[in-house]
Amino acid sequence: MPLDALISSLGLLAAAVGIATGVPQLLRLLRSPDASGLSFSSSVLGVLGAGTWLTYGLLLMDPAQLVANVPGLACAAATVVLAARRLGVPLRRANAAVAAWVPVVAVAHVAGGATLVGAVATAVSLVRMVPQVRTAFGSGSLAGLAPGTYVLTQLSATLWTVYGATTGQPSVVVCSVVSVLLAGVVLSRRLPPRHVVRALHAGRFGLPGQLLVRPLVALARPAVALAV
């Protein structure tokens, strides 16, 4: 396969995973009234980020960005509406944020074209998950968070990092690396690693899960014995 085709396929794969990223959280909000641990601010920033990256993709006519952010924006908007209802937050806060953000993107386009729009998209993506991280550390319950969203976020961001590096888009690389790290922090709070290992070892996901953590358990036993 030619290198250009391989890079294009990588971008489309990153986009495909990115489309699915918000689905677990959206489904959880649809099925349950419990949104504890979910940050409304991060949800709103997700809409701003998807909209800005969509603008960036339109300016460059980048198929990967378009494929990812058209459905991504729709999913992010639906999540904000449901989060507002579940958390009892006025939706006008989100509407005001969008109304204030549109001129920022327009000015960036006029002043610096796609490059500056990409920088603005990077800026909002860098801070998008910060409120969620703060909520994850400050909230007593995180039952309203869908772990699948953060697993898919890490996978998608990893693919975008490689795609951005191979296509010479530093803005994509920077925000993707940060997304991997912050999504990992939230996921570790929602599903502490020791609890995951114990659940897998106990057969929660059958024999494949037990086989996956068996090396970790084997290493942990000597360490516990020495400590005792």
C-alpha positions, 0 to 999 in steps of 0.5 A, a space after each residue: 500500500 502506498 504511504 499516502 494511502 496508508 496515512 489516509 487510512 490511519 486518519 480515517 481509522 482515527 476518525 472512526 474510533 473518534 466517532 464512537 468516543 462519545 457514544 458510551 456516555 450518551 447511552 448512559 445519559 439516555 438510560 440512567 438519570 444518574 449523571 454524578 461525576 460528569 462535568 457539564 463544563 467539559 461537555 460544553 467544551 467538547 462541543 466547542 472543540 468538535 466545532 472548531 476542529 470541524 472548521 479546521 477540517 473544512 478549511 483544509 478539506 481533510 477527510 479524516 477531520 470531516 468524518 470525525 467531527 460531523 457526527 462528533 459534534 452532533 454527539 457532543 451537542 446531544 450529550 450537553 442537552 442530556 447532561 443539562 437535564 440530568 444535572 439540573 444546569 440551565 442550557 442557556 449556559 451552553 448556548 452562551 458559550 457557543 455564541 461567544 466562541 463562534 466570533 473567536 473562531 471567525 476572527 482566527 480564520 480571518 487573521 491566520 487561516 487554517 493554521 490559527 484555527 488549528 491553534 485555537 482548536 488545540 487550545 480548547 482541546 487542551 483544556 477540554 478535559 480539565 474540568 472533568 479531571 477536577 470533578 473526578 477528584 472532587 466528586 464523591 461518586 463517579 457512577 455517571 461516567 461511562 468508562 468506555 468513553 475514556 477508553 475510546 478517547 485514549 485509543 482515538 487520541 493515540 491514533 490521531 497522534 500518529 496521524 498528526 505526526 505523519 501529516 505534519 500537523 503539530 496542533 493535532 499531535 499536541 492536543 491528542 497527547 494531552 487527551 491520552 493523558 487526561 483521559 487516563 487520569 479520569 479512567 483511573 479514578 472511575 476504575 482504579 487499576 487495582 479494582 480492575 485487576 481484582 475483578 478480572 482475576 475473579 473471573 468478571 470477564 471470564 477466562 480471557 480476563 484471568 489470563 490477561 492479569 495472571 502475570 500481574 498477579 504472579 508478580 504481586 504475590 512475591 511483593 506481598 510476601 516480602 512486605 509481610 
